Amino acid sequence: MNKRKVLITGADGQLGRAVRERFADDELICTDVGDINITILHRVQEFVQKYEPDAIINCAAYNDVDGAELKKELAYAVNCIGPRNLAMAANSVKAKLVHISTDYVFDGKRPITDIYEENDDKNPQSVYGCTKYNGENEIKRYITTYYIFRTAWLFGDGNNFVRKIMELGKKQDEVKVVYDQYGSPTYANDLADIIYQALEKKIPMGTYHATNLGFTNWYDFTKEIFKQAGIQCRVIPVTSEELPRAAARPKNSMLAKGKILGEDIEIASWEDALARYLEKEKNKI
Ligand SMILES: NC(=O)c1ccc[n+]([C@@H]2O[C@H](COP(=O)([O-])OP(=O)(O)OC[C@H]3O[C@@H](n4cnc5c(N)ncnc54)[C@H](O)[C@@H]3O)[C@@H](O)[C@H]2O)c1
C-alpha cells in the first residue's frame, strides 16, 4: 500500500486519537492547538505548505455545547474560521480535506418517526450548532475536494457520556436520564474507520451522515451501558424539560445513513460498538 501523508488537526482529542490509531500505517503529522491553532490562518498555511499532505483530517473543534452559548466568539473561531483556514490551505496544495460536523445543524423538531437526510433543511438551535453549520458552508466555499462527516453522540478516549454515566452509576443508587432525545451513539474508532474506508474507496466527495447504526435515546443507551458493564444502578427516565441545559438539545438527532451505506462503507451497530469500547477501555473507566 502506498503511504499517504496525512495531517491531523486536533489529534489529541477523542476522535483525533482514534484517527491516529486507524491511520497508523500512513505517514502522519499529528498536531493539536499547541502546534497549529487552526484559527490562525498563517500557522495553518505554514504547516500545510511545509508538509504538503495528501489529506488533512480536521478533528479540532470547540465542543462545549453549553459553554458555546457564552463563548460565542471562541466557538465561532474554532468551528467556522478554523475549517475555512484549513479549506483554503488544503486547496492550495491540492489536499483532500476531511471535516467533522454534527447532528446539531438540524433543529431536531421532527417526529421521531422521521429521520434526517443529508440535504434536509438546516436550522441549528444553539450557538454550537450555528458555528458548526457555518463551518460546513465555509468549507464548501473554499474547496471542492472535501468530505464532511456529520456524526453524533461520540464516545472514545476522552470525556464523553459513557464515561460520565458509568462514573455516576458506580457511585449512586440511581441516575436520571432523558428519554425524549433520540440519536445514534458513535464510537470514535468506528468513525475513524469510516473516514479510513472513505479515503481508501475514494467515495464521491461531499457530505455524509456517519454514525454507528441503529437509534436509541439517552435513557435506553444508559440502560445498555449499565447492562454491558455490569453496573447495578437504577435509571430514572425524565424529560428534557426536567433536566434543563444552557443550550437547546435536538430531540430528534436521527441521521439517515443510506447515502454512506450506498457507497459500501461498513458500519457496525451502536450496541456492538459500545461492547468493543467497554472492552478496550475497561482499565480506564
Ligand atoms: N463529542 C461529541 O459528542 C460530538 C458529537 C457530534 C459531532 N462531534 C464533532 O466531532 C469532532 C471530534 O470531536 P471530539 O469529541 O473528538 O472533540 P474533542 O473535544 O475530544 O477534541 C477536540 C480537539 O480539538 C483541539 N482544539 C481545540 N481548539 C483548537 C484550535 N483552535 N486549534 C487546534 N486544535 C484545537 C482540542 O485541544 C482537542 O484536542 C468535532 O468536530 C465535533 O464537533 C462531536
The ligand as a Gaussian input file, in Angstrom:
#p B3LYP/6-31G(d) Opt

LIG

0 1
 N      -18.286000      14.815000      21.114000
 C      -19.473000      14.627000      20.522000
 O      -20.418000      14.079000      21.087000
 C      -19.660000      15.086000      19.096000
 C      -20.942000      14.990000      18.519000
 C      -21.112000      15.404000      17.193000
 C      -20.036000      15.886000      16.477000
 N      -18.813000      15.982000      17.078000
 C      -17.702000      16.505000      16.294000
 O      -16.714000      15.506000      16.211000
 C      -15.423000      16.120000      16.119000
 C      -14.473000      15.487000      17.126000
 O      -14.974000      15.720000      18.427000
 P      -14.198000      15.193000      19.736000
 O      -15.240000      14.731000      20.688000
 O      -13.111000      14.296000      19.317000
 O      -13.587000      16.549000      20.270000
 P      -12.568000      16.757000      21.500000
 O      -13.107000      17.939000      22.255000
 O      -12.296000      15.485000      22.203000
 O      -11.240000      17.200000      20.757000
 C      -11.114000      18.431000      20.132000
 C       -9.627000      18.712000      19.978000
 O       -9.513000      19.961000      19.301000
 C       -8.440000      20.669000      19.882000
 N       -8.622000      22.099000      19.610000
 C       -9.480000      22.960000      20.206000
 N       -9.305000      24.192000      19.707000
 C       -8.330000      24.106000      18.768000
 C       -7.721000      25.042000      17.897000
 N       -8.054000      26.337000      17.902000
 N       -6.746000      24.612000      17.046000
 C       -6.363000      23.296000      17.041000
 N       -6.905000      22.367000      17.855000
 C       -7.887000      22.772000      18.709000
 C       -8.526000      20.340000      21.367000
 O       -7.290000      20.615000      22.012000
 C       -8.878000      18.863000      21.328000
 O       -7.719000      18.054000      21.327000
 C      -15.658000      17.620000      16.283000
 O      -15.717000      18.239000      15.024000
 C      -17.012000      17.690000      16.936000
 O      -17.677000      18.908000      16.672000
 C      -18.606000      15.591000      18.356000

